[in-house]
Amino acid sequence: MRKQIYSFTLICTLSAFANFAYAQNPKTNAGKLNNKAPQGYQAPTIPTPPTQSPVQNDSLKITNNAPLNQEKDTSHPSSTPIKNNTDGNHILFNLGLIMGIPQNQFREVSNNDLSIGVGLSVMYNFMGTDQKVKSPVNIYLGGTFEYLYFGGESNTGSYDYTDYYYPAYNFNNSVTTNVNVNVYSLFLVSRIAFLNGPVIPFIEAAIGGRSFDGNEKITAIQTQTLKPGWSGQTYAPKQQDFNKNLESDITGSYGYGGGFLFGNSTIHLEIKVMYYKGTTATYIDNESIKIDPITSKVTYSTKTSTTDMLIPQIGISATF
C-alpha cells in the first residue's frame, strides 16, 4: 500500500513538472500569458472618462474687467495717463492809449508839452498756468512798444502859374508841409500780478530806450486844367512826397509802476501808471517850428534836457 502511494505521488510530480516545462518552451507558447477568459465569463466594461479641457491658470493676469453683474471701476484707471486741466493763459497781450507827461527838467525845458500815443505789450506767464487753479502770484516777462506824438506844425500853401510852353493850361501847385516830433520806445518788461479774481493788482518794471525823431514831410500836388476856349488833353493831378529827417536822438530809460486788471480770466480792462527816468536828449522845440507859407521853408530850434516822464495808460488786456 505504501508503495502505491509513493508511485501516485511521483506520477503527479512528474506531470506538474512536464506542464511547467511546456509552458516555458519558446517554441510552443513563446512565453505568452493565456488571457482567454473561461467559457461563459463576461468581462465588465470600464467606462471611458469624459474629455476635459486643460485648466488655464489666470492668476498671473492683471485685468480691470469686472464680473458680469458688477460695473467696472473707472475711478482709478490702470493704463490711462492723468492729464492736467489746461486753461492756456500763458500769453498776455495788451493794447492801450498812453499819455506822456514830462517830469523834472524835461517839464521845465519843454514847457510841459504833453504827448499822446499808443502802447503795445506782449508778455509770457512763467508761473505754470497748466493747472486749472492758478497760482496766487504770476510772473510775466516780455516786451513793450510805445509811440508818442510829441507835437508838430503843419502848413499848406497854394499858388497858380502859367507855363509858356503850354499856353492852353492853367497850373496850380499845392504844397503841404508837416513837421512832427515823434517818440518811439522799446522796453524789456517784467510784471508780477497778485491774486485771482475780477480785480488783479500788479507791479511792473521796465528798461530800454527811446528815440526822439523830428521829421519833415512835404506833399506837393500839381493840378493842370484847360483854359476856357482851349481844347486839349485832360491830365490827372500829380502828387509827390518828400521826407526829411530834421533832428534825432536816442536815450536810455528805465521805469517802474503798477496798476489793476478788471474783468474775467480772459479779457481785462487795464489801468496802470509808469514813471520813467530818461537820460539827456536833444529834440525840436515845438513852439519854434515855422513854415513859410509861400516857399514852405521850415525853420526851428532845438532844446536839450533829461527825458523823465510819467506815463498813464488805459487799455484792454487779453490772455490766451
C-alpha beads as a LAMMPS data file, in Angstrom:
LAMMPS data file: protein, C-alpha beads

320 atoms
319 bonds

1 atom types
1 bond types

-500.0 500.0 xlo xhi
-500.0 500.0 ylo yhi
-500.0 500.0 zlo zhi

Masses

1 110.0

Atoms # bond

1 1 1 0.000 0.000 0.000
2 1 1 2.801 2.336 0.854
3 1 1 4.437 1.669 -2.498
4 1 1 1.237 2.563 -4.297
5 1 1 1.068 5.940 -2.527
6 1 1 4.718 6.708 -3.396
7 1 1 4.084 5.765 -7.029
8 1 1 0.996 8.113 -7.248
9 1 1 2.921 10.977 -5.723
10 1 1 5.793 10.540 -8.140
11 1 1 3.444 10.479 -11.132
12 1 1 1.752 13.721 -10.020
13 1 1 5.122 15.441 -9.519
14 1 1 6.394 14.436 -12.943
15 1 1 3.146 15.528 -14.543
16 1 1 3.330 19.005 -12.913
17 1 1 6.965 19.405 -13.948
18 1 1 6.087 18.438 -17.543
19 1 1 3.300 21.057 -17.689
20 1 1 5.645 23.763 -16.338
21 1 1 8.334 22.947 -18.910
22 1 1 5.810 23.057 -21.750
23 1 1 4.541 26.442 -20.683
24 1 1 8.073 27.855 -20.656
25 1 1 9.098 26.394 -24.019
26 1 1 9.536 29.316 -26.576
27 1 1 8.722 27.047 -29.435
28 1 1 5.282 26.306 -28.069
29 1 1 3.879 29.351 -26.226
30 1 1 6.741 31.893 -26.611
31 1 1 6.254 32.834 -23.015
32 1 1 2.846 34.445 -23.679
33 1 1 0.223 34.579 -20.993
34 1 1 -3.060 32.929 -21.715
35 1 1 -5.653 35.675 -21.298
36 1 1 -8.569 33.688 -22.520
37 1 1 -11.492 34.023 -20.218
38 1 1 -13.266 30.931 -19.101
39 1 1 -16.126 29.900 -21.267
40 1 1 -19.329 31.686 -20.303
41 1 1 -17.474 34.539 -18.455
42 1 1 -18.294 38.200 -19.424
43 1 1 -15.649 40.841 -18.534
44 1 1 -17.036 44.074 -17.071
45 1 1 -16.939 47.242 -19.268
46 1 1 -14.635 50.009 -17.960
47 1 1 -16.263 53.457 -18.581
48 1 1 -14.170 55.986 -20.555
49 1 1 -13.674 59.228 -18.597
50 1 1 -15.032 62.393 -20.345
51 1 1 -12.573 64.620 -22.203
52 1 1 -11.620 67.654 -20.147
53 1 1 -10.053 70.904 -21.302
54 1 1 -6.786 71.762 -19.626
55 1 1 -7.178 74.117 -16.698
56 1 1 -5.866 77.597 -17.534
57 1 1 -4.211 79.482 -14.752
58 1 1 -5.248 83.157 -14.967
59 1 1 -3.854 84.050 -11.611
60 1 1 -0.888 85.915 -13.170
61 1 1 -3.027 88.108 -15.470
62 1 1 -3.931 91.635 -14.343
63 1 1 -7.172 92.956 -15.739
64 1 1 -9.682 95.673 -14.976
65 1 1 -12.616 93.600 -16.188
66 1 1 -15.443 93.343 -13.660
67 1 1 -17.899 90.441 -13.256
68 1 1 -20.984 90.497 -15.426
69 1 1 -23.182 91.590 -12.570
70 1 1 -20.800 94.357 -11.420
71 1 1 -19.942 97.687 -13.075
72 1 1 -16.346 98.483 -13.935
73 1 1 -14.423 100.695 -11.542
74 1 1 -13.199 103.605 -13.628
75 1 1 -12.181 105.817 -10.736
76 1 1 -8.587 104.546 -10.873
77 1 1 -7.739 103.501 -14.440
78 1 1 -4.634 101.377 -14.654
79 1 1 -3.331 102.479 -18.055
80 1 1 -4.879 105.881 -18.893
81 1 1 -2.472 108.755 -18.036
82 1 1 -3.803 111.568 -15.884
83 1 1 -3.878 114.879 -17.781
84 1 1 -3.814 118.330 -16.299
85 1 1 -6.685 120.700 -16.935
86 1 1 -5.258 123.399 -19.190
87 1 1 -6.634 126.915 -19.340
88 1 1 -3.950 128.072 -21.782
89 1 1 -3.465 131.512 -20.206
90 1 1 0.264 131.778 -20.903
91 1 1 0.360 134.851 -23.188
92 1 1 -0.786 138.319 -22.093
93 1 1 -1.486 140.845 -24.861
94 1 1 -2.239 144.497 -24.101
95 1 1 -3.143 147.448 -26.311
96 1 1 -3.868 150.841 -24.815
97 1 1 -3.854 154.616 -25.054
98 1 1 -0.984 156.359 -23.301
99 1 1 -0.047 159.909 -22.377
100 1 1 3.452 161.307 -21.869
101 1 1 3.721 163.872 -19.075
102 1 1 7.209 165.471 -18.826
103 1 1 8.797 165.468 -15.374
104 1 1 11.568 167.412 -13.640
105 1 1 13.966 169.173 -16.064
106 1 1 12.097 167.812 -19.072
107 1 1 8.928 169.575 -17.944
108 1 1 10.671 172.915 -17.466
109 1 1 12.593 172.926 -20.747
110 1 1 9.764 171.579 -22.931
111 1 1 7.192 173.980 -21.427
112 1 1 5.300 170.928 -20.100
113 1 1 4.319 169.804 -23.579
114 1 1 2.077 166.741 -23.271
115 1 1 2.200 163.893 -25.759
116 1 1 -0.318 161.166 -26.604
117 1 1 0.049 157.800 -28.314
118 1 1 -0.397 154.048 -28.068
119 1 1 1.308 151.240 -26.190
120 1 1 1.546 147.562 -27.110
121 1 1 2.768 144.835 -24.723
122 1 1 3.253 141.096 -25.149
123 1 1 4.282 139.042 -22.093
124 1 1 4.620 135.383 -21.116
125 1 1 3.457 133.942 -17.788
126 1 1 6.111 131.685 -16.219
127 1 1 4.105 130.533 -13.204
128 1 1 2.658 127.283 -14.565
129 1 1 -0.876 128.077 -15.637
130 1 1 -1.333 124.484 -16.872
131 1 1 -3.172 123.860 -13.620
132 1 1 -6.788 124.952 -13.600
133 1 1 -6.305 126.511 -10.176
134 1 1 -3.820 129.283 -10.891
135 1 1 -1.029 130.389 -8.643
136 1 1 -1.922 133.408 -6.486
137 1 1 1.275 135.071 -7.782
138 1 1 2.002 135.160 -11.529
139 1 1 5.250 136.440 -13.059
140 1 1 5.326 137.785 -16.614
141 1 1 8.260 138.704 -18.839
142 1 1 8.052 140.300 -22.262
143 1 1 8.357 143.491 -24.264
144 1 1 6.578 146.829 -24.672
145 1 1 6.492 149.179 -27.657
146 1 1 5.265 152.750 -27.251
147 1 1 4.618 155.562 -29.690
148 1 1 4.121 159.155 -28.540
149 1 1 3.281 162.144 -30.688
150 1 1 5.281 164.919 -29.083
151 1 1 3.974 167.756 -31.216
152 1 1 4.480 169.445 -34.571
153 1 1 3.402 172.057 -37.063
154 1 1 1.580 171.977 -40.387
155 1 1 1.133 174.436 -43.238
156 1 1 -0.485 174.339 -46.668
157 1 1 0.414 176.834 -49.408
158 1 1 -1.101 177.136 -52.869
159 1 1 -0.267 179.215 -55.911
160 1 1 -1.161 179.394 -59.624
161 1 1 1.181 179.887 -62.548
162 1 1 1.302 179.693 -66.358
163 1 1 3.787 177.679 -68.345
164 1 1 4.622 179.448 -71.618
165 1 1 5.308 176.099 -73.281
166 1 1 1.718 175.025 -72.538
167 1 1 -0.415 178.158 -73.107
168 1 1 -3.703 176.191 -73.134
169 1 1 -3.357 175.173 -69.473
170 1 1 -3.520 176.735 -66.041
171 1 1 -1.290 175.199 -63.387
172 1 1 -1.790 175.096 -59.636
173 1 1 0.692 173.830 -57.042
174 1 1 -0.484 172.939 -53.523
175 1 1 2.251 172.229 -51.011
176 1 1 1.524 170.806 -47.529
177 1 1 4.374 170.712 -45.045
178 1 1 4.166 168.698 -41.823
179 1 1 6.830 168.805 -39.140
180 1 1 6.304 166.163 -36.452
181 1 1 8.263 165.235 -33.364
182 1 1 7.704 161.561 -32.548
183 1 1 8.988 159.456 -29.668
184 1 1 9.450 155.694 -30.180
185 1 1 10.185 153.489 -27.179
186 1 1 11.125 149.837 -26.755
187 1 1 11.368 148.208 -23.306
188 1 1 12.017 144.841 -21.725
189 1 1 9.237 144.458 -19.151
190 1 1 8.639 142.281 -16.095
191 1 1 5.276 142.120 -14.307
192 1 1 4.182 140.463 -11.054
193 1 1 0.404 140.002 -10.695
194 1 1 -1.242 139.102 -7.400
195 1 1 -4.433 137.172 -6.599
196 1 1 -7.025 135.669 -8.946
197 1 1 -10.389 137.284 -9.373
198 1 1 -12.251 140.132 -11.015
199 1 1 -9.666 142.627 -9.697
200 1 1 -5.948 141.798 -10.052
201 1 1 -3.319 144.251 -8.789
202 1 1 0.156 144.165 -10.328
203 1 1 3.526 145.882 -10.265
204 1 1 5.803 146.366 -13.262
205 1 1 9.393 147.285 -14.071
206 1 1 10.910 148.194 -17.461
207 1 1 14.268 149.010 -19.009
208 1 1 15.085 150.081 -22.556
209 1 1 15.403 153.197 -24.668
210 1 1 13.616 155.982 -26.515
211 1 1 14.174 157.628 -29.869
212 1 1 13.245 161.299 -30.311
213 1 1 12.691 161.811 -34.038
214 1 1 11.941 165.130 -35.733
215 1 1 10.660 164.595 -39.263
216 1 1 9.559 166.892 -42.089
217 1 1 7.109 165.587 -44.673
218 1 1 6.197 167.623 -47.768
219 1 1 3.291 166.708 -50.040
220 1 1 3.134 168.602 -53.348
221 1 1 0.116 168.287 -55.657
222 1 1 0.169 169.798 -59.150
223 1 1 -3.147 170.354 -60.957
224 1 1 -3.294 171.085 -64.703
225 1 1 -6.583 172.399 -66.203
226 1 1 -7.593 173.683 -69.656
227 1 1 -8.196 177.389 -70.109
228 1 1 -11.628 178.444 -71.346
229 1 1 -11.893 178.272 -75.158
230 1 1 -8.982 175.849 -75.478
231 1 1 -9.123 172.179 -76.301
232 1 1 -6.636 169.508 -75.403
233 1 1 -5.885 166.529 -73.240
234 1 1 -7.045 166.398 -69.618
235 1 1 -4.429 165.461 -67.028
236 1 1 -4.946 163.930 -63.570
237 1 1 -3.323 165.709 -60.597
238 1 1 0.250 164.707 -59.881
239 1 1 1.387 164.114 -56.305
240 1 1 4.914 163.935 -54.933
241 1 1 6.017 163.200 -51.339
242 1 1 9.295 164.237 -49.762
243 1 1 10.576 163.163 -46.333
244 1 1 13.414 164.749 -44.469
245 1 1 14.884 163.868 -41.088
246 1 1 15.424 167.057 -39.130
247 1 1 16.653 166.049 -35.677
248 1 1 17.053 162.633 -33.974
249 1 1 18.455 161.419 -30.678
250 1 1 18.389 158.177 -28.682
251 1 1 18.205 157.981 -24.881
252 1 1 18.308 155.227 -22.302
253 1 1 15.413 154.835 -19.898
254 1 1 14.091 152.679 -17.083
255 1 1 10.836 152.778 -15.195
256 1 1 8.557 151.251 -12.578
257 1 1 4.903 151.410 -11.669
258 1 1 1.758 149.362 -11.309
259 1 1 -1.935 149.114 -11.887
260 1 1 -5.052 146.958 -11.868
261 1 1 -6.822 144.477 -14.146
262 1 1 -10.619 144.370 -14.094
263 1 1 -12.514 141.524 -15.759
264 1 1 -12.648 137.748 -16.168
265 1 1 -9.934 135.158 -16.784
266 1 1 -9.592 136.118 -20.481
267 1 1 -10.440 139.815 -21.075
268 1 1 -9.471 142.668 -18.763
269 1 1 -9.683 146.426 -18.610
270 1 1 -6.161 147.514 -17.660
271 1 1 -5.243 150.754 -15.921
272 1 1 -1.641 151.483 -14.969
273 1 1 0.816 154.325 -14.357
274 1 1 4.554 154.116 -15.075
275 1 1 7.286 156.530 -14.034
276 1 1 10.362 156.601 -16.316
277 1 1 13.799 158.071 -15.743
278 1 1 15.469 159.095 -19.017
279 1 1 18.929 160.249 -19.994
280 1 1 19.674 163.517 -21.839
281 1 1 18.337 164.072 -25.372
282 1 1 18.294 166.859 -27.958
283 1 1 14.907 167.410 -29.604
284 1 1 12.980 170.015 -31.623
285 1 1 11.234 172.764 -29.713
286 1 1 7.634 172.513 -30.907
287 1 1 6.913 176.179 -30.362
288 1 1 9.837 177.231 -32.538
289 1 1 8.684 175.466 -35.733
290 1 1 7.949 177.948 -38.540
291 1 1 6.867 177.175 -42.118
292 1 1 6.984 179.892 -44.777
293 1 1 3.527 179.996 -46.395
294 1 1 4.950 180.792 -49.858
295 1 1 8.198 178.848 -50.091
296 1 1 7.267 176.144 -47.477
297 1 1 10.691 176.528 -45.945
298 1 1 10.919 175.112 -42.415
299 1 1 12.852 176.710 -39.563
300 1 1 13.109 175.530 -35.955
301 1 1 15.331 175.446 -32.874
302 1 1 16.289 172.586 -30.550
303 1 1 16.405 172.002 -26.806
304 1 1 18.414 169.642 -24.623
305 1 1 17.331 168.137 -21.308
306 1 1 16.775 164.919 -19.418
307 1 1 13.710 162.959 -20.503
308 1 1 11.887 161.855 -17.341
309 1 1 8.215 161.094 -17.964
310 1 1 5.087 159.931 -16.183
311 1 1 3.002 157.724 -18.480
312 1 1 -0.555 156.744 -17.520
313 1 1 -2.266 154.119 -19.686
314 1 1 -5.730 152.665 -20.148
315 1 1 -6.324 149.703 -22.426
316 1 1 -7.570 146.192 -22.989
317 1 1 -5.654 143.050 -21.971
318 1 1 -6.314 139.543 -23.262
319 1 1 -4.821 136.248 -22.109
320 1 1 -4.690 133.088 -24.243

Bonds

1 1 1 2
2 1 2 3
3 1 3 4
4 1 4 5
5 1 5 6
6 1 6 7
7 1 7 8
8 1 8 9
9 1 9 10
10 1 10 11
11 1 11 12
12 1 12 13
13 1 13 14
14 1 14 15
15 1 15 16
16 1 16 17
17 1 17 18
18 1 18 19
19 1 19 20
20 1 20 21
21 1 21 22
22 1 22 23
23 1 23 24
24 1 24 25
25 1 25 26
26 1 26 27
27 1 27 28
28 1 28 29
29 1 29 30
30 1 30 31
31 1 31 32
32 1 32 33
33 1 33 34
34 1 34 35
35 1 35 36
36 1 36 37
37 1 37 38
38 1 38 39
39 1 39 40
40 1 40 41
41 1 41 42
42 1 42 43
43 1 43 44
44 1 44 45
45 1 45 46
46 1 46 47
47 1 47 48
48 1 48 49
49 1 49 50
50 1 50 51
51 1 51 52
52 1 52 53
53 1 53 54
54 1 54 55
55 1 55 56
56 1 56 57
57 1 57 58
58 1 58 59
59 1 59 60
60 1 60 61
61 1 61 62
62 1 62 63
63 1 63 64
64 1 64 65
65 1 65 66
66 1 66 67
67 1 67 68
68 1 68 69
69 1 69 70
70 1 70 71
71 1 71 72
72 1 72 73
73 1 73 74
74 1 74 75
75 1 75 76
76 1 76 77
77 1 77 78
78 1 78 79
79 1 79 80
80 1 80 81
81 1 81 82
82 1 82 83
83 1 83 84
84 1 84 85
85 1 85 86
86 1 86 87
87 1 87 88
88 1 88 89
89 1 89 90
90 1 90 91
91 1 91 92
92 1 92 93
93 1 93 94
94 1 94 95
95 1 95 96
96 1 96 97
97 1 97 98
98 1 98 99
99 1 99 100
100 1 100 101
101 1 101 102
102 1 102 103
103 1 103 104
104 1 104 105
105 1 105 106
106 1 106 107
107 1 107 108
108 1 108 109
109 1 109 110
110 1 110 111
111 1 111 112
112 1 112 113
113 1 113 114
114 1 114 115
115 1 115 116
116 1 116 117
117 1 117 118
118 1 118 119
119 1 119 120
120 1 120 121
121 1 121 122
122 1 122 123
123 1 123 124
124 1 124 125
125 1 125 126
126 1 126 127
127 1 127 128
128 1 128 129
129 1 129 130
130 1 130 131
131 1 131 132
132 1 132 133
133 1 133 134
134 1 134 135
135 1 135 136
136 1 136 137
137 1 137 138
138 1 138 139
139 1 139 140
140 1 140 141
141 1 141 142
142 1 142 143
143 1 143 144
144 1 144 145
145 1 145 146
146 1 146 147
147 1 147 148
148 1 148 149
149 1 149 150
150 1 150 151
151 1 151 152
152 1 152 153
153 1 153 154
154 1 154 155
155 1 155 156
156 1 156 157
157 1 157 158
158 1 158 159
159 1 159 160
160 1 160 161
161 1 161 162
162 1 162 163
163 1 163 164
164 1 164 165
165 1 165 166
166 1 166 167
167 1 167 168
168 1 168 169
169 1 169 170
170 1 170 171
171 1 171 172
172 1 172 173
173 1 173 174
174 1 174 175
175 1 175 176
176 1 176 177
177 1 177 178
178 1 178 179
179 1 179 180
180 1 180 181
181 1 181 182
182 1 182 183
183 1 183 184
184 1 184 185
185 1 185 186
186 1 186 187
187 1 187 188
188 1 188 189
189 1 189 190
190 1 190 191
191 1 191 192
192 1 192 193
193 1 193 194
194 1 194 195
195 1 195 196
196 1 196 197
197 1 197 198
198 1 198 199
199 1 199 200
200 1 200 201
201 1 201 202
202 1 202 203
203 1 203 204
204 1 204 205
205 1 205 206
206 1 206 207
207 1 207 208
208 1 208 209
209 1 209 210
210 1 210 211
211 1 211 212
212 1 212 213
213 1 213 214
214 1 214 215
215 1 215 216
216 1 216 217
217 1 217 218
218 1 218 219
219 1 219 220
220 1 220 221
221 1 221 222
222 1 222 223
223 1 223 224
224 1 224 225
225 1 225 226
226 1 226 227
227 1 227 228
228 1 228 229
229 1 229 230
230 1 230 231
231 1 231 232
232 1 232 233
233 1 233 234
234 1 234 235
235 1 235 236
236 1 236 237
237 1 237 238
238 1 238 239
239 1 239 240
240 1 240 241
241 1 241 242
242 1 242 243
243 1 243 244
244 1 244 245
245 1 245 246
246 1 246 247
247 1 247 248
248 1 248 249
249 1 249 250
250 1 250 251
251 1 251 252
252 1 252 253
253 1 253 254
254 1 254 255
255 1 255 256
256 1 256 257
257 1 257 258
258 1 258 259
259 1 259 260
260 1 260 261
261 1 261 262
262 1 262 263
263 1 263 264
264 1 264 265
265 1 265 266
266 1 266 267
267 1 267 268
268 1 268 269
269 1 269 270
270 1 270 271
271 1 271 272
272 1 272 273
273 1 273 274
274 1 274 275
275 1 275 276
276 1 276 277
277 1 277 278
278 1 278 279
279 1 279 280
280 1 280 281
281 1 281 282
282 1 282 283
283 1 283 284
284 1 284 285
285 1 285 286
286 1 286 287
287 1 287 288
288 1 288 289
289 1 289 290
290 1 290 291
291 1 291 292
292 1 292 293
293 1 293 294
294 1 294 295
295 1 295 296
296 1 296 297
297 1 297 298
298 1 298 299
299 1 299 300
300 1 300 301
301 1 301 302
302 1 302 303
303 1 303 304
304 1 304 305
305 1 305 306
306 1 306 307
307 1 307 308
308 1 308 309
309 1 309 310
310 1 310 311
311 1 311 312
312 1 312 313
313 1 313 314
314 1 314 315
315 1 315 316
316 1 316 317
317 1 317 318
318 1 318 319
319 1 319 320
